[in-house]
Amino acid sequence: MATPASPPTRPVTTLLLDSITGPGDVRRLPAARLEQLAAQIRAFLIESVTATGGHLGPNLGVVELTIALHRVFDVETGDALLFDTGHQAYVHKLLTGRRKEFVGLRQAGGMSGYPSRSESPFDWVENSHASTALSYADGLAKARHLAGDPAAVVAVVGDGALTGGLAFEALNNLGAAERPVMVVVNDNGRSYAPTTGALAAHLELLRKGDSAMRRRNIFTDLGFAYFGPVDGHDVHRVEEILRRAQALEQPVVVHTVTVKGKGHRPAENDEADRLHAVGPASPPQVPDQGKPAQSWTSVFSKTLLKLGDERENVVALTAAMGGPTGLATFADAFPSRFFDVGIAEQHAVTSAAGMAMGGLHPVVAIYATFLNRAFDQLLLDVALHKLPVTFVLDRAGITGPDGPSHHGMWDPALLTAVPGLRLAVPRDPAQLRQLLREAVDDESGPTVVRFPKGEAGPDLAAIRRDGTADVLFASGIRDVLLVAYGPLAAECLAAGKALDAQGIGCTVADPRWAAPVAAELVQMAARHRLVVTVEDGLRSHGAGSLLVHALRESAVTTPVHCLGLPTAFIAHGGRARILAQAGLAATQITYAVLRARAGKMPAPLPARP
C-alpha cells in the first residue's frame, strides 16, 4: 500500500536538469557536473513523486547508476537498457526527455509509472513484473547476434528480482553464451522488504569485501566476468567500471551497491519499505466522527490472525509481499509458520503443495496479477493432487495507477478452468471473514478468495440465503436476476432498486462462491426471464461465462448477458473511473438490463478505456 508523504514546502532548483532534453545531453555533460545533476534529479523526484504518488524509494536509489548507464551506453544509436523491475526507471524517463510529463505520473491519460513502449523509443519493455529483464536481454542479444548488430544489451536487475526462478533460468543461458550481455545488479538488500534467501546471504558476503569470493562466486561459476561490489552512488566510479566491463565483450555482471530511498531522510529511516511507494499528497482531512474505514487487506489480515490462533496447521506464504498482502501481523504472531520465498510465485505455490501433503493448510497471499505467473503450478501441482491450499488474491480486479500489468483482471478466466477449485468473491468485510473461514475449513482441494484494492465499504445484509448464494434484494415479480460477483454487489443493488422503481421485477443475488456454480443459483436463474451477470473480471471468460455453461448443462434456457471488463490491456487510471468506462457503475448496469430486456445486446464499449 502506498505510504502517504508530503511534498517540500518550496520549489527545488533544477536548472541543470531542465537542460537535459535527451540522452545525448547526459553524455555531453562535463564529468564535474554529474554530482550536481544527481542532486537535482533527487530533489525533483522527491518534490514531484510525493505530489503525484508513485515509486519513490527505488528511484532515489538508482540516480547515479542511471546517469552512468546513459553516459556509457548510447540508447539513441540502439544500445538497449532493460529495467527489472520497471518501477526503478523514473530517472531513465527524466534523462530521455520526459521531465514535463511527470506532472501526470500514474494518472489517467498521463505518464506510466513503468517503462512504456508507446511513450519513448528508449523504453524496450513495459516491464513491471520482476525477474523478466534477463530473459528479454538474452533473446534480444540472440536476435542482434543473428542480424550482425553490435549494439549493446544491458539489463538492470535488483537483488530482489534475482530471487525469481526466471532470473536464474536466464543467467544459466546468458553465462553459457559468448554474447556480450551486461547484467547490472542493483543491490540494495531489498525488494519491497528485505531480500531473503541464500542468494541474499551470498550478495551480503560479496558486499563485505571477501576478495576470494570476488574471484569466484555464483556469477563467475555461471560463466560471467564479475566487477564489484562498487558504490552505486559514486557516479564516476560506476561509469569507470561500466566502461571496463563493456570492453570485455563477453557476459559480465557489474555488482553495484545502493541505498533504497537515498537522499530522502524519511525513506532512509523507514525500515519497513524505504518509502517504496508513496501516495499523492492531499490537504488535511476533517476527522471522521463515524467508524473508521477499513481496507480489504486489513480485514483479511485480522481474520487470518484469528484462524492462525485457532488452527495450528494454518501457515502463510508470500512472494516478497508480506506487508502489502497483510501477512505481517501473522508473521509477528507466528514467525515459525510464516514463509517469504522471495519474488518466486511458482516456487511459493508448489512449496505450498508440499506443505499440504505434509498435513498443513497453507494460505498463499499474493496480488491477483502475480498469480498468473504460477498458473501451471496451481493447476498441476495443487489441483491435480486435490491439495487443500487457500490462495488469497489481493488487488483483484482494477487496481488503478499501476496499469495493465497490475490490474488483477485475468485470474477468474484462469481459475474457472481449474477442475475442483472453489473460487470465493466476497462482497463486503463480513463475507470476507466468513468466506476465508470456509476456504480454510475446506480440505477437499484448492480454494481461492479474491478482493480488490482499497476500502472495503459497509456490510450489505442479505434477506435470505439459498444454498451458498445470498439474495440481497427481491421484488415481487421474477423478471430480471442480477448476479453480483463480489464488490460490485453494491452497484448491482442500486441498479436493482432503480429497476424496481421503474416497475421491472428484479432479484439481486450474490453467489459468494463463483465456482463451482451452485445448483440453487441455476434454479434461481430458471425462475427468471433474464439473467445479467456483473463482475470485475473479463466479461467473455469469467464467472458469468461459467454460469452460462452451467445453465446450458442443466437445459435452462433463460438468456444471460454478461457484464465485465473488455479483453484488453487497460491503461492506468482511477478504479471507479475505469469500472464506469467498462459499464460497471449502477446507472450503466441499469441501462444494460433495459437494453437486454428490449432484445438488444449491451452497447459496445471501448476496448481500451
MITOR-668131 format. One record per residue (C-alpha): residue in one letter; x, y, z. Coordinates in pm, whole numbers. Each point is the difference from the previous one (the first is absolute). Example, Ala and Ser with C-alpha at 12.3 -4.5 7.8 and 13.67 -1.06 7.14 Angstrom:
2
{'A', {1230, -450, 780}}
{'S', {137, 344, -66}}
END
This chain:
609
{'M', {0, 0, 0}}
{'A', {134, 346, -85}}
{'T', {144, 196, 292}}
{'P', {-140, 354, 37}}
{'A', {263, 269, -32}}
{'S', {5, 378, -16}}
{'P', {186, 198, -266}}
{'P', {266, 259, 91}}
{'T', {-133, 343, 92}}
{'R', {197, 184, -267}}
{'P', {95, -76, -362}}
{'V', {338, -156, -71}}
{'T', {258, 144, -238}}
{'T', {50, -225, -302}}
{'L', {164, 226, -258}}
{'L', {255, -262, -104}}
{'L', {-264, -273, -16}}
{'D', {-219, 232, -208}}
{'S', {275, 13, -262}}
{'I', {-10, -380, -46}}
{'T', {-236, -54, -293}}
{'G', {130, -342, -101}}
{'P', {270, -259, 64}}
{'G', {249, 181, -221}}
{'D', {5, 291, 245}}
{'V', {99, -244, 278}}
{'R', {295, -136, -199}}
{'R', {121, 353, -88}}
{'L', {-21, 129, 357}}
{'P', {342, 69, 159}}
{'A', {87, -260, 262}}
{'A', {40, 273, 262}}
{'R', {-373, 75, -21}}
{'L', {-132, -354, 44}}
{'E', {-36, 20, 378}}
{'Q', {-194, 325, -37}}
{'L', {-229, -168, -252}}
{'A', {-53, -292, 240}}
{'A', {-94, 237, 281}}
{'Q', {-250, 184, -218}}
{'I', {-157, -326, -123}}
{'R', {-39, -118, 357}}
{'A', {-158, 331, 107}}
{'F', {-234, -5, -300}}
{'L', {-113, -356, 72}}
{'I', {-72, 75, 364}}
{'E', {-208, 306, -89}}
{'S', {-174, -152, -301}}
{'V', {-72, -356, 113}}
{'T', {-125, 100, 345}}
{'A', {-248, 228, -176}}
{'T', {-132, -252, -253}}
{'G', {67, -328, 177}}
{'G', {227, -271, -134}}
{'H', {307, -213, 66}}
{'L', {236, 233, 180}}
{'G', {249, -214, 191}}
{'P', {116, -222, -290}}
{'N', {73, 301, -220}}
{'L', {186, 203, 260}}
{'G', {233, -297, 27}}
{'V', {96, -18, -370}}
{'V', {64, 366, -85}}
{'E', {379, -21, -46}}
{'L', {-18, -349, -148}}
{'T', {-245, 113, -270}}
{'I', {206, 307, -84}}
{'A', {308, -220, -43}}
{'L', {-189, -245, -221}}
{'H', {-108, 280, -232}}
{'R', {356, 134, -8}}
{'V', {146, -334, -109}}
{'F', {-276, -137, -222}}
{'D', {-154, 189, -292}}
{'V', {-370, -80, -11}}
{'E', {-44, 239, -290}}
{'T', {204, -231, -226}}
{'G', {-161, -321, 122}}
{'D', {162, -101, 327}}
{'A', {-278, -153, 209}}
{'L', {-57, 58, 372}}
{'L', {-251, -243, 151}}
{'F', {-119, 74, 355}}
{'D', {-116, -275, 235}}
{'T', {-228, 90, 158}}
{'G', {-126, 297, -192}}
{'H', {-88, 213, 300}}
{'Q', {368, 95, 33}}
{'A', {-6, 175, -340}}
{'Y', {-112, 352, 101}}
{'V', {355, 135, -31}}
{'H', {26, -162, -344}}
{'K', {-322, 180, -95}}
{'L', {145, 333, 116}}
{'L', {322, -48, -196}}
{'T', {-190, -94, -317}}
{'G', {-197, 324, -14}}
{'R', {-317, -63, 200}}
{'R', {43, 248, 284}}
{'K', {-317, 198, -81}}
{'E', {-210, -316, -10}}
{'F', {63, -67, 370}}
{'V', {-288, 231, 91}}
{'G', {-237, -277, -118}}
{'L', {194, -296, 135}}
{'R', {-225, -308, 45}}
{'Q', {-312, 209, -60}}
{'A', {-263, -71, -265}}
{'G', {135, 114, -336}}
{'G', {338, 83, 154}}
{'M', {341, -161, 9}}
{'S', {30, -362, 104}}
{'G', {179, -91, 321}}
{'Y', {192, -265, -196}}
{'P', {194, -2, -326}}
{'S', {-242, 37, -289}}
{'R', {70, -78, -363}}
{'S', {-267, 246, -109}}
{'E', {167, 281, 197}}
{'S', {355, -27, -125}}
{'P', {217, -192, -248}}
{'F', {247, -39, 287}}
{'D', {-241, -217, 200}}
{'W', {38, -357, -119}}
{'V', {-218, -184, 247}}
{'E', {-317, 93, 189}}
{'N', {162, -195, 276}}
{'S', {-181, 17, 333}}
{'H', {13, -368, 100}}
{'A', {330, -95, 154}}
{'S', {267, -242, -118}}
{'T', {-70, 39, -373}}
{'A', {263, 242, -134}}
{'L', {282, -255, -19}}
{'S', {-207, -225, -225}}
{'Y', {-95, 297, -218}}
{'A', {370, 88, -19}}
{'D', {93, -356, -98}}
{'G', {-252, -3, -283}}
{'L', {85, 348, -124}}
{'A', {371, -83, 0}}
{'K', {-66, -316, -202}}
{'A', {-201, 198, -254}}
{'R', {274, 261, -33}}
{'H', {268, -265, -34}}
{'L', {-185, -162, -290}}
{'A', {-50, 340, -163}}
{'G', {363, 106, 46}}
{'D', {-108, 296, 215}}
{'P', {276, 104, 245}}
{'A', {-223, 220, 221}}
{'A', {27, -74, 371}}
{'V', {-260, -179, 210}}
{'V', {-7, 92, 369}}
{'A', {-238, -132, 264}}
{'V', {-33, 183, 332}}
{'V', {-133, -241, 262}}
{'G', {-54, 40, 373}}
{'D', {121, -254, 252}}
{'G', {-365, -62, 89}}
{'A', {-88, -85, -360}}
{'L', {292, -243, -10}}
{'T', {-190, -220, 247}}
{'G', {-246, -90, -276}}
{'G', {46, -331, -178}}
{'L', {-23, 158, -345}}
{'A', {306, 210, 77}}
{'F', {202, -314, 77}}
{'E', {-118, -163, -322}}
{'A', {123, 302, -192}}
{'L', {334, 11, 184}}
{'N', {49, -364, -92}}
{'N', {-33, 87, -369}}
{'L', {180, 335, 2}}
{'G', {308, -129, 177}}
{'A', {44, -290, -240}}
{'A', {-6, 220, -310}}
{'E', {268, 224, -147}}
{'R', {-237, 287, -66}}
{'P', {111, 316, 187}}
{'V', {-311, 55, 213}}
{'M', {58, 214, 308}}
{'V', {-195, -69, 320}}
{'V', {6, 293, 242}}
{'V', {-107, -115, 347}}
{'N', {-155, 282, 202}}
{'D', {57, -145, 345}}
{'N', {-175, 189, 279}}
{'G', {-81, -306, 209}}
{'R', {-370, 39, -62}}
{'S', {-290, -73, -228}}
{'Y', {-310, 151, 156}}
{'A', {137, -131, 330}}
{'P', {350, -126, 86}}
{'T', {115, -262, -250}}
{'T', {-12, -354, 135}}
{'G', {168, -331, -81}}
{'A', {342, -143, -74}}
{'L', {68, 240, -290}}
{'A', {-55, 296, 231}}
{'A', {255, -146, 241}}
{'H', {243, -57, -289}}
{'L', {-30, 363, -115}}
{'E', {50, 117, 357}}
{'L', {331, -190, 15}}
{'L', {104, 166, -325}}
{'R', {-95, 341, 141}}
{'K', {220, -65, 304}}
{'G', {301, -21, -229}}
{'D', {110, -362, -3}}
{'S', {273, 16, -266}}
{'A', {-11, -375, -63}}
{'M', {-372, 19, -71}}
{'R', {57, 285, -241}}
{'R', {220, -234, -203}}
{'R', {-241, -291, 24}}
{'N', {-369, 37, 79}}
{'I', {-338, -106, -135}}
{'F', {38, 226, -303}}
{'T', {349, -108, -98}}
{'D', {-98, -365, 45}}
{'L', {-281, 61, -250}}
{'G', {242, 140, -259}}
{'F', {-12, 377, 63}}
{'A', {285, 238, 57}}
{'Y', {-65, 181, 327}}
{'F', {63, 361, 102}}
{'G', {-85, 120, 345}}
{'P', {-126, 71, 242}}
{'V', {7, 368, -98}}
{'D', {-162, 293, 179}}
{'G', {-305, 69, -216}}
{'H', {-13, 360, 120}}
{'D', {351, 85, -124}}
{'V', {-96, 100, -352}}
{'H', {360, 31, -121}}
{'R', {102, -340, 133}}
{'V', {-311, -167, -143}}
{'E', {67, 155, -341}}
{'E', {361, -122, 11}}
{'I', {-101, -357, 89}}
{'L', {-271, -9, -266}}
{'R', {252, 101, -267}}
{'R', {247, -266, 114}}
{'A', {-273, -264, 1}}
{'Q', {-122, 103, -344}}
{'A', {350, -33, -143}}
{'L', {12, -372, 86}}
{'E', {-267, -80, -262}}
{'Q', {-121, -305, 192}}
{'P', {-276, -81, 251}}
{'V', {70, 219, 302}}
{'V', {-158, 87, 333}}
{'V', {54, 343, 154}}
{'H', {-98, -15, 367}}
{'T', {-100, 344, 130}}
{'V', {-97, 67, 361}}
{'T', {-263, 268, 55}}
{'V', {-228, 133, 273}}
{'K', {-372, -11, -66}}
{'G', {-143, 345, 66}}
{'K', {344, 164, -16}}
{'G', {-1, 373, 79}}
{'H', {-348, 15, 154}}
{'R', {19, -38, 376}}
{'P', {-356, -133, 49}}
{'A', {76, -277, -249}}
{'E', {344, -83, 138}}
{'N', {-144, -20, 353}}
{'D', {-301, -210, -102}}
{'E', {106, -357, 68}}
{'A', {-337, -138, -114}}
{'D', {24, 71, -371}}
{'R', {227, 306, -45}}
{'L', {-298, 190, -143}}
{'H', {-19, -253, -283}}
{'A', {-315, 177, -116}}
{'V', {-161, 322, 117}}
{'G', {-355, 122, -37}}
{'P', {-82, 343, -143}}
{'A', {14, 284, 249}}
{'S', {-343, 125, 107}}
{'P', {-134, 276, 225}}
{'P', {-74, -86, 362}}
{'Q', {-326, -185, 41}}
{'V', {-269, 78, 252}}
{'P', {-1, -286, 251}}
{'D', {-281, -246, -65}}
{'Q', {-227, -24, 299}}
{'G', {-136, -332, -120}}
{'K', {159, -342, -22}}
{'P', {345, 16, -165}}
{'A', {24, -149, -346}}
{'Q', {169, -338, -29}}
{'S', {181, -143, -296}}
{'W', {-66, -341, -148}}
{'T', {359, -92, 85}}
{'S', {-39, 93, 367}}
{'V', {-319, -208, 29}}
{'F', {183, -299, -145}}
{'S', {300, 58, 225}}
{'K', {-205, 2, 320}}
{'T', {-206, -301, -103}}
{'L', {305, -209, -88}}
{'L', {154, 88, 333}}
{'K', {-307, -143, 177}}
{'L', {8, -311, -217}}
{'G', {367, -48, 79}}
{'D', {-81, 22, 368}}
{'E', {-273, -261, -34}}
{'R', {179, -245, -232}}
{'E', {362, -95, 42}}
{'N', {18, -152, -348}}
{'V', {-68, 335, -172}}
{'V', {317, 147, -152}}
{'A', {48, 305, -221}}
{'L', {218, 54, -308}}
{'T', {72, 300, -216}}
{'A', {236, 101, -280}}
{'A', {187, 300, 144}}
{'M', {-327, 178, 84}}
{'G', {-57, -75, 368}}
{'G', {-90, 355, 96}}
{'P', {-213, 99, -302}}
{'T', {-206, -322, 14}}
{'G', {-71, 38, 372}}
{'L', {209, -295, 121}}
{'A', {230, 206, 221}}
{'T', {-223, -40, 308}}
{'F', {-16, -377, -55}}
{'A', {378, -9, -37}}
{'D', {45, 189, 327}}
{'A', {-238, -232, 185}}
{'F', {115, -328, -158}}
{'P', {352, 50, -137}}
{'S', {63, -372, -44}}
{'R', {-317, -34, -210}}
{'F', {70, 290, -240}}
{'F', {209, -44, -317}}
{'D', {117, 273, -237}}
{'V', {150, -178, -300}}
{'G', {116, 311, -185}}
{'I', {-130, 106, -341}}
{'A', {-77, -359, -95}}
{'E', {-371, -63, -40}}
{'Q', {48, -334, -173}}
{'H', {211, -129, 284}}
{'A', {-247, 137, 256}}
{'V', {-287, -198, -150}}
{'T', {181, -332, -35}}
{'S', {159, 42, 342}}
{'A', {-353, 51, 136}}
{'A', {-99, -323, -173}}
{'G', {276, -181, 188}}
{'M', {-116, 155, 326}}
{'A', {-353, -121, -65}}
{'M', {135, -349, -68}}
{'G', {160, 22, 342}}
{'G', {-327, 75, 177}}
{'L', {9, 380, 11}}
{'H', {-256, 238, -145}}
{'P', {201, 269, -185}}
{'V', {-144, 343, -71}}
{'V', {186, 153, -296}}
{'A', {-54, 377, -8}}
{'I', {109, 181, -317}}
{'Y', {-132, 268, -235}}
{'A', {-252, -132, -251}}
{'T', {214, 107, -296}}
{'F', {295, -206, 129}}
{'L', {-200, -321, 21}}
{'N', {11, -6, -381}}
{'R', {367, -92, 30}}
{'A', {-75, -317, 197}}
{'F', {-306, -133, -180}}
{'D', {167, -322, -108}}
{'Q', {105, -72, 357}}
{'L', {-350, 68, 128}}
{'L', {-153, -222, -268}}
{'L', {233, -300, 4}}
{'D', {186, 18, 331}}
{'V', {-296, 94, 221}}
{'A', {-333, -68, -172}}
{'L', {99, -326, -170}}
{'H', {96, -134, 342}}
{'K', {-316, 139, 162}}
{'L', {210, 175, 262}}
{'P', {-156, 238, 255}}
{'V', {182, 324, -77}}
{'T', {-179, 334, 40}}
{'F', {104, 284, -231}}
{'V', {-81, 355, 110}}
{'L', {16, 241, -293}}
{'D', {39, 362, 101}}
{'R', {-38, 284, -254}}
{'A', {-250, -204, -204}}
{'G', {-181, 176, -282}}
{'I', {94, 355, -98}}
{'T', {282, 130, 219}}
{'G', {47, 354, -137}}
{'P', {327, 187, -55}}
{'D', {233, -293, -76}}
{'G', {-167, -81, -330}}
{'P', {-47, -312, -215}}
{'S', {264, -219, 159}}
{'H', {-148, 46, 347}}
{'H', {-374, -12, -61}}
{'G', {-110, -328, 158}}
{'M', {-256, -73, -271}}
{'W', {123, -326, -148}}
{'D', {-24, -242, 292}}
{'P', {-374, -89, -26}}
{'A', {44, -108, -361}}
{'L', {291, -223, 104}}
{'L', {-140, -128, 327}}
{'T', {-341, -101, -132}}
{'A', {178, -247, -230}}
{'V', {163, -187, 291}}
{'P', {-183, -325, 91}}
{'G', {-103, -19, 363}}
{'L', {99, 354, 89}}
{'R', {-239, 211, 206}}
{'L', {5, 376, -61}}
{'A', {-144, 239, 259}}
{'V', {-72, 367, -74}}
{'P', {-106, 187, 316}}
{'R', {-221, 305, -35}}
{'D', {81, 162, 336}}
{'P', {215, -40, 313}}
{'A', {-243, -240, 169}}
{'Q', {5, -232, -299}}
{'L', {379, 17, -28}}
{'R', {25, -120, 358}}
{'Q', {-253, -277, -55}}
{'L', {125, -115, -338}}
{'L', {362, -11, 114}}
{'R', {-108, -227, 284}}
{'E', {-194, -221, -238}}
{'A', {302, -17, -232}}
{'V', {241, -100, 275}}
{'D', {-250, -255, 132}}
{'D', {-15, -167, -344}}
{'E', {242, -292, -18}}
{'S', {-130, -139, -331}}
{'G', {221, 206, -233}}
{'P', {116, 353, -87}}
{'T', {-203, 306, 94}}
{'V', {40, 361, -106}}
{'V', {-123, 320, 165}}
{'R', {41, 319, -206}}
{'F', {-63, 364, 90}}
{'P', {93, 342, -140}}
{'K', {232, 276, 112}}
{'G', {-128, 274, 229}}
{'E', {-275, 51, 253}}
{'A', {-236, -289, 59}}
{'G', {-313, 209, 57}}
{'P', {-299, -90, 215}}
{'D', {-151, -344, 39}}
{'L', {-296, -80, -227}}
{'A', {-252, -213, 181}}
{'A', {-177, -284, -181}}
{'I', {-373, -54, 28}}
{'R', {47, -376, -31}}
{'R', {245, -270, -100}}
{'D', {-71, -263, -267}}
{'G', {263, -271, 31}}
{'T', {329, 187, -13}}
{'A', {-145, 308, -175}}
{'D', {-137, 310, 171}}
{'V', {-303, 193, -124}}
{'L', {55, 369, 66}}
{'F', {-319, 139, -155}}
{'A', {-319, -147, -146}}
{'S', {-313, 166, -132}}
{'G', {-323, -190, -49}}
{'I', {39, -75, -371}}
{'R', {272, -236, -123}}
{'D', {105, 188, -309}}
{'V', {375, 72, 20}}
{'L', {263, -182, 206}}
{'L', {307, 216, 62}}
{'V', {290, -223, 100}}
{'A', {248, 219, 188}}
{'Y', {351, -137, 41}}
{'G', {186, 139, 299}}
{'P', {59, 372, 56}}
{'L', {-226, 101, -290}}
{'A', {-297, -115, 208}}
{'A', {-60, 356, 123}}
{'E', {-32, 129, -358}}
{'C', {-230, -289, -89}}
{'L', {-214, 65, 306}}
{'A', {-44, 363, -103}}
{'A', {-82, -109, -355}}
{'G', {-252, -257, 126}}
{'K', {-183, 260, 205}}
{'A', {1, 240, -295}}
{'L', {-153, -268, -223}}
{'D', {-261, -82, 264}}
{'A', {-94, 369, 14}}
{'Q', {-68, -19, -375}}
{'G', {-234, -294, 46}}
{'I', {249, -267, -105}}
{'G', {11, -293, 241}}
{'C', {358, -64, 106}}
{'T', {190, -240, 222}}
{'V', {358, 79, 100}}
{'A', {201, -307, 98}}
{'D', {357, -36, 126}}
{'P', {131, -353, -78}}
{'R', {277, 41, 262}}
{'W', {173, -301, -160}}
{'A', {40, 80, -370}}
{'A', {131, -350, -73}}
{'P', {-133, -258, -8}}
{'V', {-343, 135, -92}}
{'A', {-250, -88, 272}}
{'A', {-307, -201, -100}}
{'E', {-216, 253, 184}}
{'L', {131, 281, -223}}
{'V', {-88, -204, -309}}
{'Q', {-351, -55, 137}}
{'M', {-29, 369, 80}}
{'A', {95, 88, -358}}
{'A', {-261, -242, -134}}
{'R', {-273, 191, 187}}
{'H', {84, 332, -170}}
{'R', {-47, 132, -354}}
{'L', {348, 151, -26}}
{'V', {334, -41, 177}}
{'V', {266, 274, 5}}
{'T', {336, -76, 161}}
{'V', {231, 276, 124}}
{'E', {369, -48, 88}}
{'D', {335, 178, -1}}
{'G', {166, -277, -202}}
{'L', {-15, -65, -374}}
{'R', {-360, 4, -121}}
{'S', {74, -261, -267}}
{'H', {178, -264, 208}}
{'G', {-78, 63, 362}}
{'A', {-246, -108, 265}}
{'G', {-297, 107, -211}}
{'S', {110, -226, -282}}
{'L', {25, -286, 246}}
{'L', {-363, 61, 100}}
{'V', {-102, 2, -367}}
{'H', {158, -343, -42}}
{'A', {-167, -132, 315}}
{'L', {-341, 112, -125}}
{'R', {54, -173, -333}}
{'E', {110, -317, 178}}
{'S', {-326, 10, 198}}
{'A', {-212, 79, -311}}
{'V', {-102, 338, 144}}
{'T', {-91, 227, -290}}
{'T', {-9, 334, 183}}
{'P', {209, 246, -203}}
{'V', {313, 130, 170}}
{'H', {187, 325, -61}}
{'C', {347, 29, 154}}
{'L', {137, 337, 109}}
{'G', {367, 36, 88}}
{'L', {331, 128, -124}}
{'P', {101, -8, -367}}
{'T', {267, -244, -116}}
{'A', {258, 274, -33}}
{'F', {301, 147, 175}}
{'I', {-156, 282, 198}}
{'A', {209, 310, 67}}
{'H', {63, 148, 343}}
{'G', {-262, 219, 164}}
{'G', {-236, 15, 295}}
{'R', {-189, -321, 81}}
{'A', {-344, 164, 6}}
{'R', {63, 177, -330}}
{'I', {119, -315, -177}}
{'L', {-290, -207, 132}}
{'A', {-241, 267, -122}}
{'Q', {166, 0, -342}}
{'A', {-55, -376, -10}}
{'G', {-371, 47, 73}}
{'L', {14, -127, 357}}
{'A', {-149, 295, 189}}
{'A', {-359, -24, 130}}
{'T', {-157, 223, -266}}
{'Q', {177, -187, -279}}
{'I', {-103, -337, 140}}
{'T', {-359, 125, 5}}
{'Y', {30, 115, -360}}
{'A', {152, -333, -106}}
{'V', {-294, -188, 157}}
{'L', {-250, 222, -181}}
{'R', {174, -63, -332}}
{'A', {15, -373, 65}}
{'R', {-373, -12, 83}}
{'A', {-65, 177, -329}}
{'G', {187, -277, -181}}
{'K', {315, 200, -54}}
{'M', {349, -89, 104}}
{'P', {171, 245, 235}}
{'A', {150, 291, -191}}
{'P', {356, -64, -119}}
{'L', {268, 145, 226}}
{'P', {341, 139, -96}}
{'A', {269, -266, 7}}
{'R', {247, 221, 185}}
{'P', {-144, 249, 252}}
END
